[in-house]
């Protein structure tokens, strides 16, 4: 199993949710976050002083998928999230050694289906 953490532009969330639903993925977490990277923010004047606003709003999507689903999920997220501009986001992938569905005690792949 693999855990996917995708940081995307907020306006791309609905498109990505739709494509993940079409792939029959039934579990994900979505969190509003603030972050910085190559996409520098902007400058504002606050109380007469210029202030750099470096942290920009992003959406973090977390989901766990079967190994054989990984490349398809990544490809679809990239296609929907890409604008070609700096700030499109990043995807991080981690190995998951086990998962447990608390209600039933199911483990592994059965717990994420």
Backbone as ProteinMPNN parsed JSONL, in Angstrom:
{"seq_chain_A": "XXXXXXXXXXXXXXXXXXXXXXXXXXXXXXXXXXXXXXXXXXXXXXXXXXXXXXXXXXXXXXXXXXXXXXXXXXXXXXXXXXXXXXXXXXXXXXXXXXXXXXXXXXXXXXXXX", "coords_chain_A": {"N_chain_A": [[0.843, -1.181, 0.0], [0.362, 2.285, -0.576], [0.819, 5.632, 0.523], [-0.451, 8.66, -0.5], [0.29, 12.016, -0.595], [-0.88, 14.936, -1.617], [-0.299, 18.215, -2.523], [-2.101, 20.885, -3.548], [-3.485, 23.497, -5.689], [-6.156, 25.428, -4.328], [-8.381, 25.891, -6.038], [-8.435, 23.714, -7.702], [-9.459, 21.55, -6.423], [-12.14, 20.413, -6.655], [-12.177, 19.277, -9.233], [-10.203, 17.329, -8.926], [-11.272, 15.77, -6.865], [-13.462, 14.709, -8.254], [-12.192, 13.13, -10.242], [-10.858, 11.261, -8.652], [-13.014, 10.0, -7.457], [-14.12, 8.821, -9.726], [-12.212, 6.898, -10.152], [-12.902, 5.042, -8.327], [-12.036, 5.323, -5.666], [-12.402, 5.265, -2.282], [-11.751, 6.591, 0.08], [-10.44, 9.462, 1.531], [-8.6, 12.216, 2.881], [-8.953, 15.672, 3.349], [-7.353, 18.718, 3.749], [-7.138, 22.128, 4.599], [-4.34, 24.07, 4.087], [-1.459, 26.173, 4.691], [1.291, 27.232, 2.807], [4.675, 27.406, 1.475], [6.892, 27.729, -1.28], [8.479, 27.459, -4.392], [6.746, 29.227, -5.522], [6.536, 32.367, -4.924], [5.041, 34.579, -2.579], [3.285, 37.543, -2.123], [3.594, 41.112, -1.742], [2.532, 43.229, 0.864], [1.278, 46.24, 2.271], [1.424, 46.913, 5.562], [0.34, 48.709, 8.182], [1.918, 50.833, 7.287], [4.345, 49.618, 6.694], [6.211, 47.543, 4.471], [5.376, 44.199, 3.902], [6.272, 40.843, 3.392], [4.233, 38.341, 2.153], [4.505, 35.16, 2.403], [3.398, 32.655, 2.746], [1.022, 30.722, 1.204], [-2.399, 29.845, 0.481], [-3.183, 26.412, 0.263], [-4.342, 23.122, -0.659], [-4.29, 20.064, 0.981], [-4.321, 16.768, 0.088], [-4.831, 13.582, 1.286], [-4.435, 10.147, 0.803], [-4.705, 6.577, 0.831], [-3.649, 3.997, -1.2], [-3.871, 0.95, -3.15], [-0.941, -0.764, -4.275], [-1.032, -1.302, -7.035], [-2.708, 0.666, -7.98], [-1.422, 3.048, -7.808], [0.154, 4.512, -9.862], [-1.817, 5.226, -11.72], [-3.489, 6.873, -10.179], [-1.715, 8.963, -9.485], [-1.085, 9.971, -12.041], [-3.601, 10.944, -12.861], [-4.146, 12.898, -10.878], [-2.051, 14.692, -11.394], [-2.684, 15.493, -14.043], [-5.117, 16.871, -13.653], [-4.426, 18.838, -11.782], [-2.481, 20.42, -12.913], [-1.479, 23.562, -14.118], [0.567, 24.699, -15.365], [1.875, 26.806, -14.344], [4.053, 28.25, -11.827], [3.622, 26.932, -8.592], [1.757, 24.932, -8.802], [1.873, 22.659, -7.231], [2.797, 19.731, -5.254], [3.481, 16.187, -5.033], [3.753, 13.657, -2.675], [4.928, 10.416, -1.877], [4.554, 7.594, 0.161], [5.479, 4.504, 1.75], [3.145, 2.236, 3.157], [2.842, 0.155, 5.841], [0.774, -1.254, 7.057], [-2.792, -1.271, 7.568], [-5.724, -0.649, 9.448], [-9.12, -1.234, 9.84], [-11.057, 0.142, 12.155], [-13.703, -0.391, 13.014], [-14.341, -3.026, 12.068], [-12.056, -4.533, 12.31], [-10.69, -5.36, 10.106], [-7.735, -5.789, 8.109], [-4.877, -4.472, 6.302], [-5.15, -4.467, 2.752], [-7.918, -4.956, 2.695], [-8.863, -3.213, 4.603], [-8.784, -0.723, 3.415], [-10.476, -0.744, 1.28]], "CA_chain_A": [[0.0, 0.0, 0.0], [1.08, 3.555, -0.664], [0.129, 6.842, 0.955], [-0.238, 9.795, -1.386], [0.007, 13.333, -0.039], [-0.836, 15.873, -2.733], [-0.532, 19.62, -2.199], [-2.636, 21.439, -4.797], [-4.177, 24.794, -5.635], [-7.531, 25.244, -3.845], [-9.382, 25.89, -7.108], [-8.376, 22.438, -8.417], [-9.966, 20.485, -5.551], [-13.341, 19.73, -7.145], [-11.796, 18.436, -10.375], [-9.451, 16.173, -8.43], [-12.231, 14.901, -6.164], [-14.248, 14.011, -9.27], [-11.397, 12.093, -10.897], [-10.601, 10.202, -7.671], [-14.274, 9.258, -7.335], [-14.241, 8.009, -10.947], [-11.28, 5.776, -9.998], [-13.472, 4.205, -7.262], [-11.304, 5.449, -4.409], [-13.476, 5.603, -1.351], [-11.33, 7.245, 1.304], [-9.4, 10.479, 1.435], [-8.7, 13.339, 3.803], [-8.647, 16.946, 2.709], [-7.038, 19.708, 4.769], [-6.682, 23.427, 4.125], [-3.038, 24.37, 4.682], [-0.72, 27.314, 4.16], [2.635, 26.767, 2.528], [5.516, 28.198, 0.596], [7.813, 26.979, -2.118], [8.979, 28.319, -5.467], [5.752, 30.267, -5.78], [6.635, 33.375, -3.87], [3.743, 35.196, -2.314], [3.123, 38.911, -2.58], [3.935, 42.113, -0.741], [1.431, 44.081, 1.305], [1.638, 47.315, 3.186], [0.721, 46.754, 6.83], [0.678, 49.809, 9.087], [2.968, 51.643, 6.695], [5.547, 48.835, 6.398], [6.047, 46.506, 3.46], [5.47, 42.872, 4.491], [6.184, 39.73, 2.44], [3.286, 37.273, 2.479], [5.125, 34.013, 1.742], [2.582, 31.453, 2.875], [-0.159, 30.798, 0.359], [-3.348, 28.759, 0.754], [-3.121, 25.194, -0.542], [-5.141, 22.01, -0.17], [-3.541, 18.815, 1.114], [-5.148, 15.573, -0.048], [-4.148, 12.369, 1.722], [-5.164, 8.917, 0.571], [-3.92, 5.349, 0.777], [-4.092, 3.204, -2.34], [-3.153, -0.288, -3.42], [0.245, -0.528, -5.108], [-1.356, -1.33, -8.469], [-3.483, 1.865, -8.31], [-0.604, 4.232, -7.566], [0.515, 5.3, -11.04], [-3.04, 5.779, -12.307], [-3.93, 7.976, -9.315], [-0.765, 10.069, -9.648], [-1.269, 10.525, -13.392], [-4.848, 11.709, -12.896], [-3.986, 14.1, -10.057], [-1.18, 15.619, -12.139], [-3.421, 16.046, -15.187], [-6.142, 17.82, -13.209], [-3.853, 19.918, -10.966], [-1.488, 21.187, -13.656], [-1.81, 24.769, -14.877], [1.791, 25.103, -16.052], [2.453, 27.934, -13.616], [4.667, 27.954, -10.536], [2.623, 26.825, -7.531], [0.8, 23.862, -9.072], [1.871, 21.763, -6.093], [3.704, 18.588, -5.183], [2.923, 14.924, -4.56], [4.696, 12.83, -1.932], [4.47, 9.032, -1.79], [5.18, 6.836, 1.249], [5.039, 3.123, 1.943], [2.303, 1.965, 4.326], [3.061, -1.253, 6.174], [-0.48, -1.904, 7.421], [-3.95, -0.419, 7.839], [-6.735, -1.373, 10.222], [-10.441, -0.615, 9.945], [-11.368, -0.006, 13.575], [-15.037, -0.971, 13.214], [-14.426, -4.466, 11.781], [-10.798, -5.202, 12.563], [-10.051, -5.753, 8.846], [-6.382, -5.263, 7.987], [-4.267, -4.434, 4.981], [-5.954, -3.983, 1.613], [-9.339, -5.002, 3.054], [-9.2, -2.047, 5.429], [-8.88, 0.522, 2.628], [-11.462, -0.907, 0.201]], "C_chain_A": [[0.886, 1.241, 0.0], [0.201, 4.691, -0.153], [0.534, 7.971, 0.014], [-0.624, 11.055, -0.625], [0.203, 14.32, -1.185], [-1.178, 17.27, -2.233], [-0.901, 20.316, -3.503], [-3.2, 22.841, -4.581], [-5.623, 24.56, -5.176], [-8.572, 25.144, -4.962], [-9.403, 24.602, -7.919], [-9.019, 21.288, -7.638], [-11.142, 19.723, -6.153], [-13.024, 18.814, -8.322], [-11.076, 17.168, -9.911], [-10.356, 15.233, -7.655], [-13.037, 14.086, -7.164], [-13.453, 12.874, -9.911], [-11.074, 10.953, -9.921], [-11.854, 9.359, -7.442], [-14.462, 8.34, -8.54], [-13.308, 6.797, -10.907], [-11.714, 4.82, -8.884], [-12.622, 4.189, -5.996], [-12.281, 5.965, -3.374], [-13.022, 6.275, -0.068], [-10.225, 8.242, 1.057], [-9.649, 11.517, 2.509], [-8.266, 14.592, 3.067], [-8.475, 17.983, 3.816], [-6.635, 21.013, 4.086], [-5.383, 23.741, 4.854], [-2.503, 25.671, 4.078], [0.694, 26.835, 3.921], [3.398, 27.726, 1.646], [6.462, 27.277, -0.142], [8.354, 27.929, -3.159], [8.025, 29.453, -5.794], [5.849, 31.287, -4.658], [5.278, 34.045, -3.732], [3.649, 36.585, -2.915], [3.521, 39.84, -1.451], [2.684, 42.91, -0.423], [1.998, 45.168, 2.195], [0.774, 47.152, 4.433], [1.229, 47.83, 7.781], [1.886, 50.606, 8.587], [4.259, 50.909, 6.369], [5.233, 47.771, 5.359], [6.307, 45.142, 4.093], [5.353, 41.826, 3.381], [5.196, 38.7, 2.969], [3.773, 36.041, 1.72], [4.264, 32.759, 1.779], [1.278, 31.643, 2.118], [-1.101, 29.648, 0.674], [-3.197, 27.623, -0.25], [-4.094, 24.183, 0.066], [-4.24, 20.785, -0.12], [-4.539, 17.667, 1.057], [-4.307, 14.381, 0.376], [-5.033, 11.177, 1.414], [-4.187, 7.752, 0.519], [-4.515, 4.481, -0.319], [-3.313, 1.898, -2.408], [-1.989, 0.03, -4.357], [-0.1, -0.45, -6.592], [-2.196, -0.125, -8.91], [-2.621, 3.126, -8.351], [-0.379, 5.082, -8.815], [-0.702, 5.943, -11.703], [-3.529, 6.984, -11.507], [-3.025, 9.186, -9.502], [-0.955, 10.76, -10.993], [-2.511, 11.416, -13.44], [-4.776, 12.969, -12.052], [-3.158, 15.132, -10.812], [-1.919, 16.273, -13.298], [-4.415, 17.116, -14.746], [-5.553, 19.02, -12.467], [-2.959, 20.859, -11.762], [-2.093, 22.395, -14.366], [-0.619, 25.197, -15.725], [2.483, 26.272, -15.39], [3.104, 27.455, -12.326], [3.557, 27.909, -9.484], [1.578, 25.762, -7.774], [0.774, 22.821, -7.956], [2.897, 20.657, -6.196], [2.933, 17.369, -4.706], [4.045, 14.163, -3.876], [4.09, 11.447, -1.753], [5.266, 8.319, -0.706], [4.661, 5.412, 1.241], [4.198, 3.03, 3.214], [2.434, 0.479, 4.623], [1.766, -1.973, 6.538], [-1.553, -0.85, 7.605], [-4.976, -1.275, 8.563], [-8.023, -0.57, 10.212], [-10.919, -0.889, 11.364], [-12.692, -0.732, 13.79], [-15.04, -2.484, 13.075], [-13.165, -5.237, 12.125], [-10.104, -5.653, 11.283], [-8.684, -5.062, 8.752], [-5.921, -5.258, 6.541], [-5.19, -3.853, 3.934], [-7.438, -3.968, 1.946], [-9.77, -3.785, 3.846], [-9.35, -0.76, 4.618], [-9.85, 0.414, 1.466], [-12.782, -0.312, 0.591]], "O_chain_A": [[2.006, 1.232, 0.511], [-1.01, 4.702, -0.374], [1.719, 8.2, -0.229], [-1.724, 11.153, -0.08], [1.321, 14.514, -1.663], [-2.214, 17.481, -1.601], [-0.114, 20.335, -4.45], [-3.366, 23.301, -3.451], [-6.249, 23.586, -5.597], [-9.539, 24.393, -4.84], [-10.297, 24.411, -8.743], [-9.111, 20.172, -8.149], [-11.132, 18.492, -6.156], [-13.544, 17.701, -8.401], [-11.31, 16.079, -10.434], [-10.223, 14.015, -7.775], [-13.271, 12.897, -6.947], [-13.98, 11.777, -10.101], [-11.023, 9.793, -10.332], [-11.764, 8.146, -7.255], [-14.915, 7.205, -8.391], [-13.578, 5.785, -11.553], [-10.98, 3.895, -8.538], [-12.504, 3.159, -5.333], [-12.918, 6.998, -3.579], [-13.852, 6.511, 0.81], [-9.202, 7.92, 0.453], [-10.772, 11.676, 2.987], [-7.331, 14.571, 2.266], [-9.322, 18.117, 4.7], [-5.882, 21.005, 3.112], [-5.323, 23.688, 6.082], [-3.03, 26.186, 3.092], [1.246, 26.105, 4.745], [2.861, 28.712, 1.142], [6.785, 26.183, 0.323], [8.658, 29.081, -2.851], [8.436, 30.506, -6.28], [5.304, 31.085, -3.572], [4.478, 34.064, -4.667], [3.912, 36.768, -4.103], [3.757, 39.396, -0.328], [1.884, 43.226, -1.304], [3.066, 45.018, 2.789], [-0.452, 47.241, 4.368], [2.407, 47.852, 8.138], [2.756, 50.997, 9.365], [5.182, 51.51, 5.821], [4.155, 47.177, 5.355], [7.333, 44.943, 4.745], [4.46, 41.902, 2.538], [5.315, 38.244, 4.106], [3.488, 35.891, 0.531], [4.4, 31.891, 0.917], [0.533, 32.593, 2.356], [-0.651, 28.581, 1.092], [-3.095, 27.849, -1.456], [-4.599, 24.378, 1.171], [-3.511, 20.505, -1.071], [-5.472, 17.592, 1.856], [-3.196, 14.193, -0.118], [-6.227, 11.181, 1.716], [-3.007, 7.917, 0.208], [-5.725, 4.256, -0.365], [-2.246, 1.756, -1.811], [-2.052, 0.981, -5.136], [0.464, 0.364, -7.324], [-2.376, 0.081, -10.111], [-3.049, 4.156, -8.873], [-0.7, 6.271, -8.809], [-0.626, 7.072, -12.188], [-3.934, 7.994, -12.081], [-3.508, 10.308, -9.659], [-0.982, 11.989, -11.07], [-2.472, 12.514, -13.995], [-5.29, 14.011, -12.46], [-3.52, 16.307, -10.865], [-1.793, 17.479, -13.511], [-4.539, 18.153, -15.397], [-6.123, 20.11, -12.517], [-2.706, 21.982, -11.327], [-3.071, 22.282, -15.105], [-0.767, 25.957, -16.682], [3.558, 26.687, -15.821], [2.759, 26.399, -11.796], [2.659, 28.751, -9.487], [0.599, 25.686, -7.032], [-0.248, 22.165, -7.755], [3.743, 20.64, -7.09], [1.887, 17.482, -4.069], [5.145, 14.035, -4.415], [2.891, 11.313, -1.509], [6.492, 8.421, -0.653], [3.549, 5.143, 0.786], [4.505, 3.669, 4.22], [2.169, -0.358, 3.761], [1.667, -3.185, 6.347], [-1.251, 0.33, 7.779], [-5.083, -2.477, 8.319], [-8.029, 0.619, 10.53], [-11.16, -2.04, 11.726], [-12.787, -1.599, 14.658], [-15.674, -3.17, 13.876], [-13.196, -6.464, 12.223], [-9.038, -6.267, 11.35], [-8.489, -3.944, 9.229], [-6.483, -5.935, 5.681], [-5.913, -2.888, 4.179], [-8.152, -3.059, 1.523], [-10.927, -3.369, 3.766], [-9.977, 0.193, 5.083], [-10.034, 1.385, 0.732], [-13.733, -0.354, -0.19]]}, "name": "protein", "num_of_chains": 1, "seq": "XXXXXXXXXXXXXXXXXXXXXXXXXXXXXXXXXXXXXXXXXXXXXXXXXXXXXXXXXXXXXXXXXXXXXXXXXXXXXXXXXXXXXXXXXXXXXXXXXXXXXXXXXXXXXXXXX"}
